Amino acid sequence: MSFRLRKAWEMAIDGDVEALRELVAREGAHTLLKRAEMLDAGCSAYLCAAQEDHVPVLEYLWEESGVGPQLALQVDDYGWTPLMTAAYCGRLCAVEWLLADERRCPAEMVRAVSNDGAVTPQSTALHEAARQGHEDIVRLLATRYPNLVPMVDKAGKTAA
């Protein structure tokens, strides 16, 4: 694992936008955010920021790093999207930020996605929030995506 990548990941986890901005300025955003160079189960700095509810980091990576549109399609090694990760972890601010602009969270990214971009039947952000008991996120996602409420995951369960 590259030292500069580990630092970017740690900075995202810590919510340290300024340090991340300096590192990206030195090393280049494309080097730090490529799928092939993600860390820990495929987690990029963007996925880590969603997991930790660090909206300022998400905003920086989306708006200033120069790779924003590519971030919307990032998934980890399990096919989880930033929205699924934030929903599972109960990170309401990150979920709201991701949903506020469809470019940040295209409709197909509400479900697990394989590394080749195909939508999988595994789960949805709604399923994960419901499993963890994050009622505020469940309400938000059920209102935004009512078609997900009756959907059955690979375990045969709905989010209800």
C-alpha positions in Angstrom: 0.0 0.0 0.0 1.3 3.4 -1.0 2.1 5.9 1.8 0.3 8.7 -0.1 -2.8 6.6 -0.5 -2.9 5.6 3.1 -2.6 9.3 4.0 -5.5 10.2 1.8 -7.7 7.5 3.3 -6.8 8.6 6.8 -7.4 12.3 6.0 -10.9 11.4 4.7 -11.6 9.3 7.8 -10.5 12.2 10.0 -12.4 14.8 8.0 -9.2 16.8 7.3 -10.1 18.7 4.2 -7.1 21.0 4.3 -4.6 18.3 4.5 -6.4 16.3 1.8 -6.4 19.4 -0.4 -2.6 19.8 0.0 -2.0 16.1 -0.7 -4.1 16.1 -3.8 -2.4 19.3 -5.0 1.0 17.6 -4.6 0.1 14.1 -5.9 -2.9 14.6 -8.2 -6.5 13.6 -7.7 -6.5 11.0 -10.4 -3.7 9.1 -8.8 -5.4 9.1 -5.4 -8.9 8.2 -6.5 -8.5 5.5 -9.2 -10.4 2.3 -8.5 -7.3 0.3 -8.9 -5.6 2.1 -6.0 -8.4 2.1 -3.4 -7.8 0.7 0.0 -9.4 -1.6 2.6 -12.1 -3.6 0.7 -11.9 -1.1 -2.1 -12.6 2.0 -0.1 -11.5 5.2 -1.6 -11.3 8.5 0.2 -14.8 9.3 -1.1 -16.3 6.1 0.2 -14.5 6.6 3.6 -15.8 10.2 3.8 -19.4 8.9 3.2 -18.9 6.3 5.9 -17.7 8.8 8.4 -20.3 11.5 7.6 -17.7 14.0 6.6 -19.7 16.1 4.2 -16.9 18.8 3.8 -14.6 16.1 2.5 -17.3 14.8 0.2 -17.8 18.3 -1.1 -14.1 18.9 -1.6 -13.6 15.6 -3.5 -16.7 16.2 -5.6 -16.4 19.9 -6.4 -12.7 20.7 -6.3 -10.6 17.6 -6.9 -11.4 17.4 -10.6 -12.7 13.9 -10.5 -16.3 14.5 -9.2 -18.3 12.7 -11.9 -16.1 9.6 -11.6 -16.8 9.4 -7.8 -20.5 8.9 -8.4 -19.8 5.5 -9.8 -17.3 4.2 -7.2 -18.0 1.0 -5.4 -16.0 -1.0 -2.9 -15.1 -4.7 -3.4 -18.5 -5.8 -2.1 -20.4 -3.6 -4.6 -21.4 -1.0 -2.0 -21.9 2.5 -3.2 -21.2 5.6 -1.1 -25.0 5.9 -0.5 -25.2 2.3 0.7 -22.2 2.8 3.0 -23.6 6.0 4.5 -27.1 4.5 4.9 -25.7 1.4 6.6 -23.6 3.5 9.0 -26.5 5.8 9.8 -24.8 8.9 8.4 -27.8 11.1 7.7 -25.9 14.2 6.6 -23.9 12.2 4.0 -27.0 10.5 2.7 -28.8 13.8 2.4 -25.8 15.4 0.6 -25.5 12.5 -1.8 -29.2 12.6 -2.6 -29.3 16.4 -3.0 -27.9 16.1 -6.5 -28.6 13.1 -8.8 -25.2 13.5 -10.4 -23.7 12.5 -7.0 -26.0 9.5 -6.7 -27.5 8.3 -9.9 -30.6 6.1 -9.3 -28.7 2.9 -10.2 -26.3 3.5 -7.4 -29.0 3.0 -4.8 -28.4 -0.7 -5.2 -25.2 -2.7 -4.9 -23.2 -2.7 -8.1 -20.6 -5.2 -9.2 -17.1 -4.0 -10.1 -18.0 -4.2 -13.8 -20.9 -1.8 -13.2 -23.8 -4.3 -13.3 -26.5 -3.8 -10.7 -26.7 -6.8 -8.4 -29.7 -8.3 -6.5 -27.7 -8.2 -3.2 -29.2 -5.2 -1.4 -30.1 -1.6 -1.5 -29.3 1.4 0.6 -32.8 1.2 2.0 -32.3 -2.5 3.0 -29.1 -1.7 4.8 -30.5 1.3 6.7 -33.5 -0.8 7.8 -31.3 -3.7 8.9 -29.3 -1.3 11.1 -32.4 0.5 12.5 -31.7 3.9 11.0 -35.3 5.1 10.9 -34.6 8.6 9.7 -32.6 7.3 6.7 -35.2 4.6 6.0 -38.0 7.3 5.8 -35.8 9.5 3.6 -35.0 6.6 1.2 -38.5 5.2 1.2 -39.9 8.6 0.3 -37.3 9.2 -2.4 -37.4 5.6 -3.9 -40.8 4.1 -3.1 -40.1 1.3 -5.6 -37.4 -0.1 -3.2 -39.8 -0.7 -0.3 -41.3 -4.0 -1.7 -38.0 -5.1 -3.3 -36.6 -8.4 -2.0 -32.9 -8.8 -1.4 -30.8 -11.9 -2.0 -31.8 -13.2 1.5 -35.5 -12.9 0.5 -36.2 -9.9 2.8 -37.8 -6.6 2.1 -36.8 -3.4 3.9 -40.2 -3.1 5.6 
